[in-house]
């Protein structure tokens, strides 16, 4: 099952809106076939593994990190392929939360006389497909808030300089996150201050650019901003409000952006924006800041997970911005907390990851 999970993870960032799935065929204690789902619309992991195993699949055990599908989509049901191949036993990490499957795949296999074992490395399997689980059960994107801060919580100096607070290893992981998630979101303040490209630049090249989402309530994005003028295979979406100037909106459209109206104003309604983004085919969003959008996202409780890079530097300064703006909470007991913490070293920096638990009503 660990091998199946490792195989599934090879397609991270490529299968949306589908889950990541890996499969292994085992016979006489040896792996005789492997496969993983590479991207939506292509054969599923089970099909690849069974083809790899060939005739050795008969009487073998299939390990797969997600319940085999039993419905017709862009590809045929995996349960049919498993039964046809003569698999004797199937070991599954977790049931598929998709209502089209949700236990039906398991029942189909059992009715065909196949022995099924459930729940092997289920926690790891659920973490791997946390984006898919959120999307398929709520119809909303999985949202990650990411920040790079100094030890005293600053994202820039009082003069606005922020390059570079963290080191190369942390920045490389940040670009890996861009490669993994469907979209990257920043506020207009970040665009005006830094003119970022919001593309993926992995060490050694490669990677996939996420869809760029600019939260810009008054359509102030400069027409010469890099998010509009650079060469990239990913589109730029500008989320604005009804108070934005129609003339500015039209100029942004002419510059190549797709303009989305999310709310009457004065600020973009982030909850409404998430529903619009799903309609654009986006199932995961990486919020990279700045402070205003992080504050709004946490206040609206749309953030599922946080990834915080902390550099061993002390910047100081009353006017130096922190990672999270907005009103904040009145009492520490009201603060959102991170659960299931993972803390790691990336060069000289710390990376703190966890899932948001919100307090109060």
C-alpha positions as CSV (number, residue, x, y, z in Angstrom):
1,X,0.0,0.0,0.0
2,X,2.9,2.3,0.7
3,X,4.1,1.7,-2.9
4,X,0.5,2.4,-4.2
5,X,0.5,5.7,-2.3
6,X,4.0,6.7,-3.6
7,X,2.8,5.9,-7.1
8,X,-0.3,8.0,-6.7
9,X,1.7,11.0,-5.4
10,X,3.7,11.1,-8.7
11,X,0.7,12.7,-10.3
12,X,0.3,15.4,-7.6
13,X,-1.1,18.5,-9.2
14,X,-2.0,16.7,-12.5
15,X,-5.3,14.8,-11.8
16,X,-7.7,17.6,-10.8
17,X,-10.6,17.2,-10.5
18,X,-9.9,13.5,-10.0
19,X,-8.2,12.0,-7.0
20,X,-4.6,10.7,-7.0
21,X,-4.6,6.9,-7.2
22,X,-1.9,4.3,-7.3
23,X,-2.2,0.5,-7.6
24,X,0.0,-2.6,-7.3
25,X,-0.7,-6.2,-8.2
26,X,1.0,-8.7,-5.9
27,X,1.4,-12.4,-6.5
28,X,3.4,-14.9,-4.4
29,X,4.7,-12.0,-2.3
30,X,6.1,-10.1,-5.4
31,X,4.8,-7.0,-7.1
32,X,4.1,-8.0,-10.6
33,X,2.3,-4.9,-11.9
34,X,2.1,-1.2,-11.0
35,X,0.3,1.9,-12.2
36,X,-1.1,5.3,-11.3
37,X,-3.7,7.7,-12.6
38,X,-1.7,10.3,-14.6
39,X,-4.3,12.9,-15.3
40,X,-8.1,13.4,-15.7
41,X,-9.5,11.6,-18.8
42,X,-6.8,9.0,-18.9
43,X,-6.9,5.4,-17.7
44,X,-7.2,4.9,-14.0
45,X,-4.5,3.3,-11.8
46,X,-6.1,-0.1,-11.6
47,X,-6.1,-0.4,-15.4
48,X,-2.4,0.5,-15.7
49,X,-1.5,-2.0,-13.0
50,X,-3.5,-4.8,-14.5
51,X,-2.1,-4.2,-17.9
52,X,1.4,-4.2,-16.4
53,X,0.7,-7.5,-14.6
54,X,-0.8,-9.2,-17.6
55,X,-1.7,-12.9,-17.1
56,X,-0.1,-12.8,-13.6
57,X,-3.1,-10.8,-12.4
58,X,-5.2,-13.9,-12.3
59,X,-5.5,-15.0,-8.6
60,X,-3.4,-12.1,-7.4
61,X,-4.0,-9.3,-4.9
62,X,-4.6,-5.7,-6.0
63,X,-3.6,-2.9,-3.6
64,X,-5.1,0.5,-4.3
65,X,-5.3,3.6,-2.2
66,X,-8.9,4.5,-3.2
67,X,-12.0,2.3,-3.7
68,X,-12.2,1.2,-7.4
69,X,-14.9,3.2,-9.3
70,X,-18.0,1.4,-10.5
71,X,-19.5,4.1,-12.8
72,X,-19.0,5.2,-16.4
73,X,-17.3,8.5,-16.7
74,X,-14.7,9.5,-19.2
75,X,-13.3,6.0,-18.7
76,X,-15.0,2.7,-17.9
77,X,-15.6,1.2,-14.4
78,X,-12.4,-0.1,-12.8
79,X,-14.4,-2.8,-11.0
80,X,-15.2,-4.4,-14.4
81,X,-11.5,-4.5,-15.3
82,X,-10.6,-5.9,-11.9
83,X,-13.2,-8.7,-12.2
84,X,-12.3,-9.5,-15.8
85,X,-8.6,-9.8,-14.8
86,X,-9.4,-12.5,-12.3
87,X,-8.1,-10.7,-9.2
88,X,-8.8,-12.8,-6.1
89,X,-8.4,-10.1,-3.4
90,X,-8.4,-6.3,-3.3
91,X,-6.9,-4.3,-0.5
92,X,-8.2,-0.7,-0.3
93,X,-6.9,2.2,1.8
94,X,-10.2,4.2,1.9
95,X,-13.7,4.3,0.5
96,X,-14.4,6.8,-2.2
97,X,-16.4,9.8,-0.9
98,X,-17.8,10.4,-4.3
99,X,-21.6,9.6,-4.1
100,X,-21.4,7.9,-7.4
101,X,-19.1,5.3,-5.8
102,X,-19.2,5.5,-2.0
103,X,-19.2,1.8,-1.2
104,X,-20.8,0.6,-4.4
105,X,-17.4,-0.4,-5.9
106,X,-16.6,-2.5,-2.8
107,X,-20.0,-4.2,-3.0
108,X,-19.6,-4.9,-6.7
109,X,-16.3,-6.6,-6.1
110,X,-17.6,-8.7,-3.2
111,X,-20.7,-9.8,-5.2
112,X,-18.2,-11.1,-7.8
113,X,-16.6,-13.2,-5.2
114,X,-13.5,-11.1,-4.6
115,X,-12.2,-10.8,-1.0
116,X,-12.0,-7.1,0.0
117,X,-9.9,-5.6,2.9
118,X,-10.5,-2.0,3.8
119,X,-8.7,0.7,5.8
120,X,-5.0,-0.1,5.3
121,X,-3.0,3.1,5.7
122,X,-6.3,5.0,5.6
123,X,-5.0,8.2,7.3
124,X,-2.2,8.5,4.8
125,X,-4.6,8.0,2.0
126,X,-7.0,10.7,3.2
127,X,-4.1,13.2,3.6
128,X,-2.9,12.4,0.1
129,X,-6.4,13.2,-1.4
130,X,-7.4,15.9,1.0
131,X,-8.1,18.2,-2.0
132,X,-10.4,15.7,-3.7
133,X,-12.2,14.9,-0.4
134,X,-13.0,18.6,0.3
135,X,-14.1,19.2,-3.3
136,X,-16.3,16.1,-3.8
137,X,-18.0,16.4,-0.4
138,X,-18.6,20.2,-0.3
139,X,-18.4,21.4,-3.9
140,X,-15.7,23.9,-2.8
141,X,-12.0,24.2,-3.4
142,X,-9.4,23.1,-0.8
143,X,-7.7,26.3,0.4
144,X,-4.1,26.6,1.7
145,X,-2.7,29.8,3.2
146,X,1.1,30.2,2.7
147,X,3.4,32.8,4.2
148,X,7.1,33.4,4.6
149,X,7.9,35.3,7.7
150,X,10.7,36.3,10.0
151,X,10.9,35.1,13.6
152,X,8.9,38.1,14.7
153,X,6.2,37.5,12.1
154,X,7.2,40.1,9.5
155,X,6.7,39.5,5.8
156,X,8.7,42.6,4.8
157,X,10.7,45.5,6.2
158,X,9.2,48.9,7.0
159,X,10.4,50.0,3.5
160,X,8.5,47.1,1.9
161,X,11.5,45.0,1.0
162,X,10.8,41.2,1.2
163,X,13.4,39.5,-0.9
164,X,14.4,37.3,0.5
165,X,13.2,36.5,4.1
166,X,13.6,32.8,3.7
167,X,16.3,30.7,2.0
168,X,16.5,28.8,-1.2
169,X,15.1,25.5,0.2
170,X,12.0,27.2,1.5
171,X,11.5,29.1,-1.7
172,X,11.9,25.9,-3.7
173,X,9.2,24.2,-1.6
174,X,7.0,27.3,-2.2
175,X,7.3,26.8,-5.9
176,X,6.5,23.1,-5.5
177,X,3.2,24.1,-3.8
178,X,2.4,26.2,-6.8
179,X,3.0,23.2,-9.0
180,X,0.6,21.1,-6.8
181,X,-2.4,23.4,-6.5
182,X,-4.8,24.5,-9.3
183,X,-4.7,28.2,-8.5
184,X,-2.6,30.8,-6.7
185,X,-4.3,33.8,-5.1
186,X,-2.9,37.1,-4.1
187,X,-4.4,40.5,-3.2
188,X,-4.1,43.7,-5.3
189,X,-1.7,45.1,-2.7
190,X,0.8,42.3,-3.5
191,X,0.5,43.0,-7.2
192,X,1.0,46.8,-6.8
193,X,3.9,46.4,-4.3
194,X,5.9,43.5,-5.9
195,X,4.6,43.0,-9.5
196,X,5.0,39.2,-9.0
197,X,4.9,36.7,-11.9
198,X,3.1,34.0,-9.9
199,X,4.6,31.3,-12.0
200,X,6.2,28.0,-11.0
201,X,10.0,28.0,-11.1
202,X,11.3,24.6,-9.8
203,X,15.0,23.9,-9.4
204,X,16.1,22.3,-12.7
205,X,13.1,23.7,-14.5
206,X,9.7,22.1,-15.2
207,X,6.6,22.5,-13.3
208,X,3.1,23.7,-14.1
209,X,1.9,27.3,-13.7
210,X,-1.2,27.6,-11.5
211,X,-4.1,29.7,-12.6
212,X,-3.5,33.2,-11.2
213,X,-6.3,34.8,-9.2
214,X,-6.0,38.5,-8.3
215,X,-8.4,39.7,-5.6
216,X,-8.9,43.3,-6.8
217,X,-12.2,44.9,-5.7
218,X,-11.7,48.1,-7.7
219,X,-10.0,46.6,-10.8
220,X,-6.8,48.5,-10.1
221,X,-4.4,45.8,-11.6
222,X,-1.9,47.7,-13.8
223,X,-2.3,46.7,-17.5
224,X,1.5,46.2,-17.7
225,X,1.6,44.0,-14.6
226,X,3.5,40.8,-15.1
227,X,0.5,38.7,-14.2
228,X,-1.0,40.0,-17.5
229,X,2.0,40.4,-19.8
230,X,4.2,37.4,-19.2
231,X,4.2,34.3,-21.3
232,X,2.4,31.5,-19.4
233,X,0.1,28.6,-20.2
234,X,-2.1,29.5,-17.3
235,X,-4.8,32.2,-17.4
236,X,-5.1,35.2,-15.1
237,X,-8.4,35.7,-13.3
238,X,-9.2,39.0,-11.7
239,X,-11.8,38.9,-9.0
240,X,-13.5,42.2,-8.5
241,X,-16.8,43.7,-7.3
242,X,-19.8,45.6,-8.6
243,X,-18.1,48.9,-7.5
244,X,-15.3,48.5,-10.0
245,X,-15.2,50.9,-12.9
246,X,-16.7,49.3,-16.1
247,X,-14.0,51.0,-18.1
248,X,-11.2,49.4,-16.1
249,X,-12.9,46.0,-16.2
250,X,-13.1,46.2,-20.0
251,X,-9.4,47.3,-20.2
252,X,-8.4,44.3,-18.1
253,X,-10.4,42.0,-20.3
254,X,-8.7,43.4,-23.4
255,X,-5.3,42.8,-21.7
256,X,-6.2,39.1,-21.6
257,X,-7.6,38.7,-18.0
258,X,-10.9,37.0,-17.3
259,X,-12.8,39.2,-14.9
260,X,-15.0,37.6,-12.2
261,X,-17.5,39.7,-10.2
262,X,-17.7,38.3,-6.6
263,X,-19.8,40.5,-4.4
264,X,-21.4,44.0,-4.4
265,X,-18.3,45.6,-2.7
266,X,-16.5,47.2,-1.1
267,X,-14.5,44.0,-0.8
268,X,-14.5,40.8,-2.8
269,X,-16.6,38.2,-1.1
270,X,-14.1,35.3,-0.8
271,X,-16.7,32.7,0.0
272,X,-18.6,33.6,-3.2
273,X,-15.4,33.7,-5.1
274,X,-14.6,30.1,-4.2
275,X,-18.0,29.0,-5.7
276,X,-17.1,30.8,-8.9
277,X,-13.6,29.3,-9.0
278,X,-15.1,25.8,-8.8
279,X,-17.2,26.6,-11.9
280,X,-13.8,27.5,-13.6
281,X,-12.6,24.0,-12.8
282,X,-10.5,25.0,-9.8
283,X,-10.5,22.5,-6.9
284,X,-7.6,23.9,-4.9
285,X,-6.3,27.4,-4.1
286,X,-2.9,28.5,-2.7
287,X,-3.2,31.9,-1.0
288,X,0.2,33.6,-1.0
289,X,-0.8,36.9,0.5
290,X,-0.4,39.6,1.4
291,X,-1.6,40.5,4.9
292,X,-5.0,41.9,3.8
293,X,-6.1,38.8,2.0
294,X,-4.7,36.4,4.6
295,X,-6.7,38.4,7.2
296,X,-9.9,38.3,5.1
297,X,-9.5,34.6,4.3
298,X,-9.1,33.6,8.0
299,X,-11.9,36.0,9.1
300,X,-14.2,34.3,6.6
301,X,-13.0,30.9,7.7
302,X,-12.3,29.6,4.2
303,X,-8.7,28.4,4.9
304,X,-8.4,24.7,5.4
305,X,-4.6,24.4,5.8
306,X,-1.7,26.7,6.6
307,X,1.9,26.4,5.4
308,X,4.2,28.9,7.3
309,X,7.9,29.3,6.5
310,X,9.7,30.9,9.4
311,X,13.2,32.3,9.0
312,X,15.6,32.8,11.9
313,X,15.7,36.5,11.4
314,X,14.3,39.4,13.5
315,X,13.2,42.3,11.3
316,X,11.4,44.5,13.8
317,X,9.7,47.8,13.2
318,X,6.2,49.0,14.0
319,X,5.5,49.7,10.4
320,X,6.9,46.4,9.1
321,X,3.9,44.4,7.9
322,X,2.9,41.0,9.5
323,X,1.5,38.0,7.6
324,X,-2.1,38.5,8.7
325,X,-4.0,41.8,8.6
326,X,-7.6,42.7,9.3
327,X,-9.3,43.1,12.7
328,X,-7.9,40.0,14.3
329,X,-9.4,38.4,17.4
330,X,-10.2,40.1,20.8
331,X,-8.9,37.3,22.9
332,X,-6.2,34.6,22.4
333,X,-8.9,32.0,23.2
334,X,-10.7,33.0,20.0
335,X,-7.6,32.5,17.8
336,X,-7.7,29.9,15.1
337,X,-5.4,27.0,15.9
338,X,-3.4,24.5,13.8
339,X,-4.0,20.8,14.3
340,X,-2.1,17.8,13.1
341,X,1.1,19.8,13.1
342,X,4.1,18.9,10.9
343,X,7.3,20.9,11.6
344,X,10.3,20.4,9.3
345,X,13.6,22.1,8.5
346,X,14.2,23.6,5.1
347,X,17.8,24.8,5.2
348,X,18.0,27.4,8.0
349,X,14.2,27.8,8.0
350,X,11.3,26.1,9.7
351,X,8.2,24.9,7.9
352,X,5.1,24.7,10.0
353,X,2.1,22.9,8.4
354,X,-1.3,22.2,9.9
355,X,-5.1,22.2,9.5
356,X,-7.2,25.2,10.7
357,X,-9.5,24.7,13.7
358,X,-11.7,27.8,14.2
359,X,-13.0,28.9,17.6
360,X,-16.4,30.3,18.5
361,X,-19.4,30.9,16.3
